[in-house]
Amino acid sequence: MGFGDRRARRREERETFGHAGSARRYRMREKLLSIGDDFWIEDEQGERIFRVDGKALRLRKTFHLEDMRGERLCTIQKRVMHIRDTMEIEGPDGARIALVHKALISPLRERWKIDVEDGPDLEARGNIVDHEYEIEAGDRKVAQVSKRWFRVRDTYGVEMAPDQDPALLLAVTVAIDDMTH
């Protein structure tokens, strides 16, 4: 990456996330032909940072987001008996962190509501199916999801503001991706 490329990237980050610091970007790549939908989440340098462990053969769809030591950061589970698709994100202690569900009325673009227990609620909107959407807290963009950053099939990026919890936003992205695809 040359000087001009770094300069353009910093300018884009400031326009997107303000001057709070440098945005963090993660690459989500599904491991094709894997049992249980396991895949890795990598940083910009291609280093594996998080693992999503999809549990096969369960009554309800379940994923575990783990760090590199294999410690569970959160569990993402499909809620049964709901009118609309809903997934719950729980911490390692089993307490609910967030509830992700499709908005009832979504006129032109897809919208997802994220009810966060200990923080501002979030909303994802945009072209969810094509992995081109933003996650906002009120009127502030906190993350952007895009396939444009990578040329590899079944790969997309999640770029987030530096003050955001990566485990929460990546878990939200996993939940939305699972309910959409």
N, CA, C and O of each residue as an XYZ file, in Angstrom:
724
protein
N       0.854     -1.163      0.000
C       0.000      0.000      0.000
C       0.902      1.228      0.000
O       1.698      1.409      0.921
N       0.786      2.070     -1.016
C       1.614      3.254     -1.128
C       1.101      4.401     -0.279
O       0.025      4.331      0.315
N       1.902      5.462     -0.237
C       1.549      6.630      0.570
C       0.211      7.222      0.132
O      -0.625      7.569      0.966
N       0.016      7.333     -1.172
C      -1.240      7.885     -1.689
C      -2.441      7.038     -1.311
O      -3.512      7.567     -1.015
N      -2.262      5.704     -1.321
C      -3.346      4.800     -0.938
C      -3.702      4.964      0.534
O      -4.880      5.008      0.891
N      -2.676      5.054      1.393
C      -2.927      5.227      2.834
C      -3.620      6.552      3.106
O      -4.529      6.631      3.933
N      -3.188      7.583      2.410
C      -3.789      8.908      2.586
C      -5.263      8.893      2.178
O      -6.110      9.432      2.891
N      -5.568      8.280      1.039
C      -6.960      8.190      0.576
C      -7.800      7.382      1.556
O      -8.951      7.731      1.818
N      -7.239      6.307      2.101
C      -7.974      5.479      3.065
C      -8.279      6.261      4.336
O      -9.396      6.198      4.849
N      -7.281      7.009      4.855
C      -7.516      7.811      6.061
C      -8.584      8.868      5.813
O      -9.416      9.123      6.684
N      -8.570      9.482      4.637
C      -9.579     10.485      4.299
C     -10.968      9.844      4.285
O     -11.926     10.411      4.809
N     -11.066      8.663      3.683
C     -12.351      7.947      3.643
C     -12.819      7.587      5.054
O     -14.004      7.712      5.361
N     -11.897      7.140      5.917
C     -12.257      6.801      7.297
C     -12.777      8.017      8.047
O     -13.767      7.924      8.773
N     -12.111      9.165      7.875
C     -12.564     10.382      8.563
C     -13.950     10.782      8.095
O     -14.781     11.210      8.896
N     -14.204     10.645      6.795
C     -15.526     10.978      6.273
C     -16.583     10.033      6.816
O     -17.719     10.441      7.057
N     -16.217      8.772      7.009
C     -17.164      7.768      7.472
C     -17.341      7.780      8.975
O     -18.471      7.787      9.463
N     -16.239      7.782      9.726
C     -16.307      7.587     11.171
C     -15.803      8.771     11.983
O     -15.732      8.663     13.208
N     -15.452      9.886     11.372
C     -14.973     11.046     12.120
C     -13.488     10.945     12.419
O     -12.776     10.130     11.834
N     -13.036     11.777     13.330
C     -11.608     11.870     13.630
C     -11.212     11.076     14.864
O     -10.124     11.303     15.393
N     -12.029     10.168     15.345
C     -11.768      9.455     16.601
C     -10.593      8.489     16.503
O     -10.135      7.984     17.528
N     -10.116      8.231     15.354
C      -9.014      7.276     15.213
C      -9.223      6.456     13.973
O     -10.098      6.746     13.157
N      -8.445      5.466     13.840
C      -8.470      4.660     12.642
C      -9.523      3.559     12.752
O      -9.616      2.871     13.768
N     -10.303      3.408     11.704
C     -11.339      2.369     11.673
C     -10.683      0.998     11.611
O      -9.566      0.846     11.117
N     -11.400      0.005     12.120
C     -10.921     -1.380     12.063
C     -11.705     -2.110     10.988
O     -12.922     -1.959     10.877
N     -11.001     -2.896     10.205
C     -11.646     -3.634      9.122
C     -11.386     -5.121      9.313
O     -10.261     -5.542      9.583
N     -12.452     -5.907      9.168
C     -12.368     -7.363      9.306
C     -12.881     -8.005      8.029
O     -13.761     -7.469      7.355
N     -12.320     -9.158      7.708
C     -12.754     -9.912      6.528
C     -13.444    -11.174      7.009
O     -12.895    -11.953      7.787
N     -14.659    -11.351      6.526
C     -15.436    -12.533      6.875
C     -15.478    -13.421      5.648
O     -15.976    -13.033      4.591
N     -14.950    -14.610      5.810
C     -14.895    -15.534      4.683
C     -15.449    -16.863      5.151
O     -14.903    -17.506      6.048
N     -16.533    -17.256      4.532
C     -17.108    -18.544      4.893
C     -16.216    -19.658      4.379
O     -15.669    -19.585      3.279
N     -16.085    -20.672      5.187
C     -15.304    -21.845      4.800
C     -16.244    -22.772      4.046
O     -17.087    -23.438      4.646
N     -16.095    -22.808      2.743
C     -16.992    -23.597      1.912
C     -16.839    -25.081      2.205
O     -15.754    -25.550      2.548
N     -17.919    -25.800      2.068
C     -17.955    -27.243      2.269
C     -17.564    -27.656      3.685
O     -17.016    -28.739      3.888
N     -17.843    -26.805      4.655
C     -17.517    -27.177      6.029
C     -18.766    -27.679      6.729
O     -19.879    -27.248      6.429
N     -18.570    -28.584      7.654
C     -19.689    -29.112      8.424
C     -19.969    -28.140      9.551
O     -19.070    -27.798     10.320
N     -21.202    -27.695      9.653
C     -21.578    -26.814     10.739
C     -21.331    -25.346     10.480
O     -21.429    -24.553     11.417
N     -21.017    -24.936      9.261
C     -20.835    -23.523      8.927
C     -19.751    -22.838      9.753
O     -19.968    -21.722     10.223
N     -18.612    -23.456      9.942
C     -17.499    -22.820     10.641
C     -16.765    -21.902      9.672
O     -16.608    -22.232      8.497
N     -16.319    -20.758     10.158
C     -15.475    -19.892      9.346
C     -14.671    -18.967     10.237
O     -14.950    -18.822     11.427
N     -13.665    -18.342      9.636
C     -12.753    -17.453     10.347
C     -13.047    -16.014      9.997
O     -13.492    -15.711      8.890
N     -12.798    -15.133     10.940
C     -12.846    -13.696     10.710
C     -11.407    -13.211     10.842
O     -10.747    -13.437     11.857
N     -10.936    -12.538      9.790
C      -9.538    -12.106      9.746
C      -9.447    -10.591      9.809
O     -10.402     -9.889      9.476
N      -8.288    -10.088     10.239
C      -8.058     -8.651     10.190
C      -7.543     -8.286      8.797
O      -7.475     -9.136      7.910
N      -7.184     -7.027      8.617
C      -6.741     -6.560      7.300
C      -5.471     -7.247      6.808
O      -5.255     -7.370      5.602
N      -4.641     -7.688      7.730
C      -3.397     -8.346      7.342
C      -3.592     -9.831      7.045
O      -2.633    -10.526      6.712
N      -4.819    -10.318      7.162
C      -5.098    -11.721      6.896
C      -4.889    -12.623      8.101
O      -4.949    -13.846      7.979
N      -4.645    -12.029      9.266
C      -4.471    -12.809     10.494
C      -5.836    -13.226     11.032
O      -6.761    -12.416     11.094
N      -5.953    -14.466     11.411
C      -7.209    -14.949     11.989
C      -7.374    -14.361     13.388
O      -6.503    -14.510     14.245
N      -8.500    -13.693     13.603
C      -8.749    -12.999     14.866
C      -9.865    -13.688     15.654
O      -9.744    -13.898     16.861
N     -10.947    -14.033     14.963
C     -12.098    -14.675     15.592
C     -12.487    -15.907     14.787
O     -12.204    -16.001     13.593
N     -13.136    -16.841     15.455
C     -13.662    -18.035     14.787
C     -15.154    -18.099     15.066
O     -15.597    -17.909     16.198
N     -15.917    -18.369     14.023
C     -17.350    -18.602     14.179
C     -17.562    -20.096     14.046
O     -17.317    -20.683     12.992
N     -18.017    -20.697     15.122
C     -18.232    -22.141     15.189
C     -19.726    -22.396     15.061
O     -20.484    -22.185     16.007
N     -20.145    -22.854     13.881
C     -21.549    -23.180     13.655
C     -21.844    -24.576     14.145
O     -21.182    -25.536     13.751
N     -22.825    -24.688     14.997
C     -23.167    -25.985     15.581
C     -24.198    -26.682     14.704
O     -25.319    -26.202     14.533
N     -23.801    -27.813     14.159
C     -24.691    -28.600     13.305
C     -25.564    -29.507     14.164
O     -25.252    -29.779     15.324
N     -26.635    -29.959     13.586
C     -27.527    -30.934     14.208
C     -28.111    -30.452     15.537
O     -28.199    -31.220     16.495
N     -28.502    -29.204     15.592
C     -29.163    -28.668     16.775
C     -30.583    -28.296     16.397
O     -30.886    -28.062     15.227
N     -31.450    -28.244     17.395
C     -32.841    -27.901     17.157
C     -32.986    -26.487     16.607
O     -33.810    -26.241     15.726
N     -32.191    -25.568     17.122
C     -32.211    -24.218     16.581
C     -30.797    -23.817     16.173
O     -29.816    -24.203     16.808
N     -30.719    -23.042     15.110
C     -29.438    -22.631     14.540
C     -28.611    -21.916     15.603
O     -29.095    -20.987     16.250
N     -27.356    -22.353     15.785
C     -26.491    -21.803     16.827
C     -25.083    -21.581     16.290
O     -24.529    -22.426     15.587
N     -24.516    -20.427     16.636
C     -23.126    -20.106     16.324
C     -22.449    -19.657     17.611
O     -23.082    -19.053     18.478
N     -21.158    -19.955     17.730
C     -20.355    -19.437     18.835
C     -19.253    -18.571     18.233
O     -18.526    -19.016     17.344
N     -19.131    -17.345     18.711
C     -18.030    -16.473     18.313
C     -16.932    -16.639     19.360
O     -17.137    -16.367     20.543
N     -15.759    -17.092     18.902
C     -14.654    -17.395     19.811
C     -13.431    -16.572     19.442
O     -13.241    -16.206     18.282
N     -12.599    -16.283     20.447
C     -11.338    -15.616     20.163
C     -10.303    -16.663     19.744
O     -10.627    -17.844     19.623
N      -9.078    -16.235     19.526
C      -8.041    -17.151     19.040
C      -7.665    -18.228     20.060
O      -7.130    -19.270     19.681
N      -7.932    -17.994     21.331
C      -7.639    -19.001     22.358
C      -8.768    -20.019     22.483
O      -8.677    -20.964     23.267
N      -9.833    -19.820     21.705
C     -10.968    -20.729     21.768
C     -11.970    -20.367     22.852
O     -12.898    -21.130     23.122
N     -11.787    -19.203     23.478
C     -12.728    -18.766     24.509
C     -13.965    -18.172     23.852
O     -13.863    -17.352     22.939
N     -15.113    -18.585     24.316
C     -16.377    -18.128     23.754
C     -16.640    -16.685     24.178
O     -16.657    -16.366     25.366
N     -16.844    -15.823     23.187
C     -17.170    -14.426     23.452
C     -18.674    -14.221     23.489
O     -19.186    -13.440     24.290
N     -19.377    -14.932     22.612
C     -20.834    -14.855     22.612
C     -21.420    -16.023     21.819
O     -20.734    -16.687     21.041
N     -22.705    -16.244     22.047
C     -23.465    -17.273     21.341
C     -24.567    -16.571     20.564
O     -25.229    -15.672     21.082
N     -24.756    -16.983     19.329
C     -25.780    -16.414     18.459
C     -26.759    -17.539     18.158
O     -26.389    -18.538     17.539
N     -28.021    -17.380     18.597
C     -29.010    -18.453     18.420
C     -30.283    -17.922     17.790
O     -30.756    -16.828     18.100
N     -30.819    -18.737     16.893
C     -32.104    -18.415     16.280
C     -33.197    -18.612     17.316
O     -33.225    -19.623     18.017
N     -34.088    -17.649     17.410
C     -35.215    -17.741     18.327
C     -36.355    -18.461     17.622
O     -36.680    -18.149     16.476
N     -36.954    -19.412     18.297
C     -38.085    -20.137     17.725
C     -39.375    -19.498     18.211
O     -39.391    -18.783     19.213
N     -40.435    -19.760     17.504
C     -41.765    -19.275     17.854
C     -41.893    -17.751     17.744
O     -42.609    -17.137     18.535
N     -41.212    -17.140     16.782
C     -41.352    -15.712     16.531
C     -41.978    -15.520     15.160
O     -41.757    -16.319     14.250
N     -42.764    -14.451     15.014
C     -43.420    -14.162     13.742
C     -42.388    -13.827     12.671
O     -42.517    -14.261     11.527
N     -41.386    -13.072     13.030
C     -40.340    -12.690     12.080
C     -39.013    -13.296     12.524
O     -38.826    -13.639     13.692
N     -38.102    -13.418     11.569
C     -36.786    -13.975     11.887
C     -36.147    -13.184     13.016
O     -36.096    -11.955     12.977
N     -35.665    -13.898     14.012
C     -35.033    -13.273     15.176
C     -33.881    -14.143     15.645
O     -33.997    -15.367     15.712
N     -32.763    -13.496     15.969
C     -31.630    -14.198     16.570
C     -31.218    -13.446     17.828
O     -31.226    -12.216     17.874
N     -30.857    -14.221     18.842
C     -30.438    -13.653     20.113
C     -28.930    -13.818     20.263
O     -28.375    -14.871     19.948
N     -28.278    -12.772     20.745
C     -26.844    -12.817     21.017
C     -26.680    -12.807     22.530
O     -27.136    -11.892     23.215
N     -26.017    -13.850     23.038
C     -25.809    -13.985     24.481
C     -24.321    -13.938     24.787
O     -23.496    -14.391     23.994
N     -23.989    -13.386     25.943
C     -22.606    -13.354     26.400
C     -22.173    -14.723     26.882
O     -22.977    -15.656     26.887
N     -20.907    -14.867     27.292
C     -20.418    -16.167     27.760
C     -21.153    -16.667     29.000
O     -21.170    -17.868     29.271
N     -21.762    -15.744     29.755
C     -22.506    -16.123     30.961
C     -23.963    -16.467     30.674
O     -24.708    -16.812     31.592
N     -24.383    -16.377     29.406
C     -25.755    -16.702     29.026
C     -26.710    -15.528     29.072
O     -27.876    -15.670     28.703
N     -26.242    -14.368     29.518
C     -27.103    -13.180     29.564
C     -27.245    -12.588     28.167
O     -26.292    -12.573     27.388
N     -28.440    -12.105     27.861
C     -28.690    -11.519     26.543
C     -27.897    -10.226     26.387
O     -27.897     -9.361     27.263
N     -27.219    -10.123     25.238
C     -26.494     -8.909     24.877
C     -27.321     -8.103     23.886
O     -27.411     -6.879     23.989
N     -27.929     -8.805     22.917
C     -28.700     -8.117     21.882
C     -29.688     -9.081     21.240
O     -29.529    -10.301     21.300
N     -30.706     -8.501     20.628
C     -31.708     -9.246     19.882
C     -31.756     -8.640     18.484
O     -31.965     -7.436     18.338
N     -31.564     -9.460     17.460
C     -31.524     -9.000     16.071
C     -32.773     -9.502     15.369
O     -33.048    -10.702     15.365
N     -33.541     -8.574     14.765
C     -34.754     -8.983     14.058
C     -35.025     -8.045     12.896
O     -34.612     -6.886     12.899
N     -35.722     -8.566     11.912
C     -36.067     -7.782     10.732
C     -37.129     -6.765     11.107
O     -38.069     -7.081     11.836
N     -36.982     -5.539     10.609
C     -37.969     -4.494     10.867
C     -39.281     -4.872     10.192
O     -39.284     -5.438      9.099
N     -40.395     -4.558     10.847
C     -41.704     -4.917     10.293
C     -41.984     -4.201      8.984
O     -42.432     -4.818      8.017
N     -41.725     -2.914      8.950
C     -41.976     -2.143      7.737
C     -40.634     -1.712      7.175
O     -39.847     -1.039      7.841
N     -40.393     -2.110      5.948
C     -39.115     -1.823      5.304
C     -39.384     -1.438      3.860
O     -39.305     -2.285      2.971
N     -39.705     -0.155      3.608
C     -40.202      0.247      2.293
C     -39.269     -0.018      1.116
O     -39.584     -0.866      0.281
N     -38.145      0.665      1.017
C     -37.315      0.533     -0.177
C     -36.074     -0.323      0.036
O     -35.651     -1.053     -0.861
N     -35.506     -0.230      1.206
C     -34.286     -0.987      1.496
C     -34.556     -1.891      2.684
O     -35.442     -1.625      3.496
N     -33.793     -2.947      2.772
C     -33.955     -3.855      3.908
C     -33.477     -3.164      5.178
O     -32.499     -2.417      5.173
N     -34.198     -3.434      6.270
C     -33.821     -2.876      7.567
C     -33.899     -3.957      8.623
O     -34.815     -4.780      8.632
N     -32.931     -3.941      9.505
C     -32.888     -4.855     10.635
C     -32.724     -4.033     11.899
O     -31.955     -3.072     11.924
N     -33.430     -4.401     12.931
C     -33.339     -3.739     14.234
C     -32.470     -4.598     15.148
O     -32.578     -5.824     15.154
N     -31.620     -3.946     15.908
C     -30.772     -4.634     16.878
C     -31.029     -3.982     18.233
O     -30.599     -2.855     18.480
N     -31.728     -4.697     19.104
C     -32.028     -4.200     20.441
C     -30.871     -4.597     21.350
O     -30.718     -5.770     21.690
N     -30.060     -3.623     21.742
C     -28.873     -3.865     22.566
C     -29.239     -3.644     24.027
O     -29.845     -2.630     24.375
N     -28.872     -4.592     24.878
C     -29.232     -4.522     26.300
C     -28.549     -3.365     27.022
O     -29.221     -2.585     27.697
N     -27.243     -3.238     26.897
C     -26.489     -2.228     27.649
C     -25.850     -1.208     26.725
O     -24.637     -1.002     26.770
N     -26.642     -0.579     25.903
C     -26.104      0.414     24.983
C     -27.188      0.883     24.043
O     -28.332      0.435     24.125
N     -26.829      1.787     23.148
C     -27.832      2.284     22.202
C     -28.250      1.190     21.219
O     -27.430      0.383     20.782
N     -29.539      1.179     20.881
C     -30.022      0.235     19.878
C     -29.411      0.587     18.526
O     -29.054      1.735     18.265
N     -29.303     -0.416     17.685
C     -28.688     -0.258     16.376
C     -29.700     -0.570     15.289
O     -30.726     -1.203     15.538
N     -29.399     -0.121     14.089
C     -30.222     -0.442     12.926
C     -29.299     -0.697     11.744
O     -28.378      0.076     11.481
N     -29.557     -1.788     11.038
C     -28.807     -2.108      9.818
C     -29.730     -1.841      8.647
O     -30.880     -2.280      8.633
N     -29.216     -1.118      7.665
C     -30.040     -0.840      6.490
C     -29.181     -0.746      5.243
O     -28.022     -0.334      5.282
N     -29.789     -1.140      4.142
C     -29.098     -1.135      2.860
C     -29.453     -2.380      2.083
O     -30.525     -2.954      2.272
N     -28.563     -2.797      1.217
C     -28.766     -3.994      0.415
C     -28.138     -5.170      1.165
O     -26.987     -5.538      0.927
N     -28.915     -5.742      2.068
C     -28.417     -6.793      2.955
C     -28.009     -8.037      2.153
O     -26.972     -8.641      2.428
N     -28.814     -8.411      1.177
C     -28.557     -9.627      0.399
C     -27.202     -9.562     -0.302
O     -26.495    -10.567     -0.380
N     -26.840     -8.394     -0.809
C     -25.566     -8.230     -1.517
C     -24.426     -7.783     -0.609
O     -23.365     -7.396     -1.100
N     -24.626     -7.828      0.703
C     -23.603     -7.420      1.671
C     -23.125     -5.995      1.417
O     -21.921     -5.741      1.392
N     -24.040     -5.081      1.233
C     -23.730     -3.658      1.076
C     -24.682     -2.895      1.990
O     -25.740     -2.441      1.555
N     -24.303     -2.757      3.257
C     -25.186     -2.063      4.193
C     -24.403     -1.395      5.309
O     -23.207     -1.632      5.479
N     -25.098     -0.558      6.067
C     -24.504      0.181      7.172
C     -25.227     -0.174      8.458
O     -26.411     -0.511      8.448
N     -24.505     -0.094      9.563
C     -25.091     -0.271     10.886
C     -24.968      1.071     11.593
O     -23.882      1.644     11.676
N     -26.093      1.566     12.102
C     -26.123      2.886     12.716
C     -26.644      2.816     14.139
O     -27.473      1.970     14.476
N     -26.141      3.725     14.971
C     -26.664      3.954     16.318
C     -27.246      5.357     16.277
O     -26.508      6.341     16.328
N     -28.568      5.453     16.186
C     -29.197      6.756     15.978
C     -28.848      7.254     14.591
O     -29.103      6.570     13.599
N     -28.262      8.451     14.515
C     -27.879      8.991     13.209
C     -26.377      8.846     12.951
O     -25.853      9.439     12.008
N     -25.686      8.068     13.775
C     -24.241      7.870     13.639
C     -23.935      6.491     13.063
O     -24.374      5.470     13.593
N     -23.174      6.476     11.969
C     -22.757      5.202     11.386
C     -21.648      4.616     12.252
O     -20.643      5.277     12.514
N     -21.834      3.361     12.700
C     -20.826      2.702     13.537
C     -20.112      1.581     12.795
O     -19.034      1.153     13.208
N     -20.706      1.099     11.694
C     -20.061      0.041     10.909
C     -20.611      0.048      9.495
O     -21.723      0.506      9.233
N     -19.801     -0.471      8.602
C     -20.198     -0.614      7.208
C     -19.796     -2.002      6.752
O     -18.696     -2.469      7.048
N     -20.694     -2.663      6.030
C     -20.439     -4.002      5.503
C     -20.418     -3.893      3.983
O     -21.314     -3.297      3.386
N     -19.394     -4.469      3.360
C     -19.283     -4.352      1.911
C     -18.491     -5.512      1.317
O     -17.538     -6.013      1.915
N     -18.912     -5.923      0.126
C     -18.161     -6.922     -0.650
C     -17.151     -6.242     -1.565
O     -16.270     -6.905     -2.113
N     -17.266     -4.924     -1.737
C     -16.406     -4.201     -2.677
C     -14.930     -4.269     -2.316
O     -14.078     -4.154     -3.197
N     -14.611     -4.453     -1.048
C     -13.220     -4.399     -0.610
C     -12.434     -5.642     -0.990
O     -11.204     -5.619     -0.988
N     -13.120     -6.719     -1.312
C     -12.434     -7.985     -1.592
C     -12.944     -8.573     -2.898
O     -14.114     -8.419     -3.248
N     -12.064     -9.241     -3.603
C     -12.442     -9.853     -4.877
C     -12.701    -11.349     -4.742
O     -13.090    -11.996     -5.715
N     -12.497    -11.899     -3.575
C     -12.684    -13.328     -3.347
C     -14.171    -13.617     -3.163
O     -14.871    -12.901     -2.447
N     -14.638    -14.666     -3.812
C     -16.045    -15.054     -3.721
C     -16.394    -15.429     -2.279
O     -15.551    -15.962     -1.556
N     -17.619    -15.156     -1.863
C     -18.111    -15.468     -0.521
C     -17.284    -14.794      0.575
O     -17.132    -15.333      1.671
N     -16.761    -13.625      0.269
C     -15.989    -12.851      1.237
C     -16.538    -11.433      1.271
O     -16.841    -10.845      0.233
N     -16.660    -10.898      2.467
C     -17.080     -9.507      2.605
C     -16.385     -8.894      3.805
O     -15.878     -9.597      4.679
N     -16.372     -7.572      3.830
C     -15.671     -6.873      4.893
C     -16.625     -6.173      5.835
O     -17.733     -5.791      5.458
N     -16.172     -6.011      7.072
C     -16.898     -5.236      8.074
C     -15.914     -4.203      8.599
O     -14.900     -4.547      9.207
N     -16.219     -2.942      8.360
C     -15.382     -1.854      8.850
C     -16.156     -1.140      9.941
O     -17.324     -0.793      9.763
N     -15.491     -0.920     11.083
C     -16.213     -0.318     12.203
C     -15.409      0.808     12.831
O     -14.182      0.860     12.746
N     -16.150      1.702     13.463
C     -15.532      2.811     14.180
C     -14.666      2.247     15.303
O     -14.982      1.193     15.854
N     -13.578      2.934     15.648
C     -12.640      2.404     16.641
C     -13.216      2.276     18.045
O     -12.677      1.524     18.856
N     -14.288      2.984     18.352
C     -14.857      2.925     19.704
C     -15.934      1.853     19.849
O     -16.613      1.803     20.875
N     -16.099      1.010     18.857
C     -17.150     -0.008     18.889
C     -16.611     -1.363     19.338
O     -15.422     -1.651     19.197
N     -17.505     -2.191     19.883
C     -17.165     -3.538     20.337
C     -17.160     -4.473     19.129
O     -18.220     -4.757     18.571
N     -15.978     -4.960     18.711
C     -15.947     -5.805     17.515
C     -16.744     -7.090     17.671
O     -17.385     -7.528     16.716
N     -16.723     -7.707     18.849
C     -17.459     -8.966     19.033
C     -18.950     -8.752     18.812
O     -19.597     -9.570     18.158
N     -19.505     -7.670     19.345
C     -20.939     -7.406     19.173
C     -21.275     -7.160     17.711
O     -22.201     -7.775     17.180
N     -20.538     -6.270     17.050
C     -20.874     -5.944     15.661
C     -20.638     -7.119     14.719
O     -21.392     -7.297     13.763
N     -19.619     -7.915     14.965
C     -19.401     -9.098     14.127
C     -20.478    -10.147     14.379
O     -20.904    -10.826     13.445
N     -20.925    -10.290     15.624
C     -22.022    -11.218     15.931
C     -23.311    -10.763     15.254
O     -24.062    -11.587     14.734
N     -23.569     -9.460     15.258
C     -24.747     -8.916     14.565
C     -24.662     -9.233     13.079
O     -25.655     -9.627     12.469
N     -23.487     -9.063     12.499
C     -23.298     -9.343     11.071
C     -23.525    -10.819     10.761
O     -24.145    -11.154      9.752
N     -23.027    -11.703     11.625
C     -23.245    -13.148     11.445
C     -24.737    -13.460     11.502
O     -25.240    -14.230     10.684
N     -25.450    -12.869     12.464
C     -26.886    -13.123     12.608
C     -27.656    -12.660     11.376
O     -28.490    -13.395     10.847
N     -27.376    -11.446     10.922
C     -28.073    -10.916      9.739
C     -27.754    -11.768      8.518
O     -28.648    -12.089      7.735
N     -26.491    -12.134      8.349
C     -26.088    -12.957      7.208
C     -26.811    -14.300      7.225
O     -27.279    -14.766      6.185
N     -26.906    -14.920      8.390
C     -27.567    -16.223      8.481
C     -29.062    -16.115      8.180
O     -29.618    -16.984      7.509
N     -29.708    -15.078      8.658
C     -31.150    -14.949      8.431
C     -31.480    -14.501      7.015
O     -32.611    -14.674      6.561
N     -30.506    -13.929      6.310
C     -30.745    -13.433      4.958
C     -30.381    -14.456      3.891
O     -31.024    -14.503      2.842
N     -29.375    -15.263      4.134
C     -28.872    -16.182      3.092
C     -29.185    -17.621      3.412
O     -28.832    -18.515      2.642
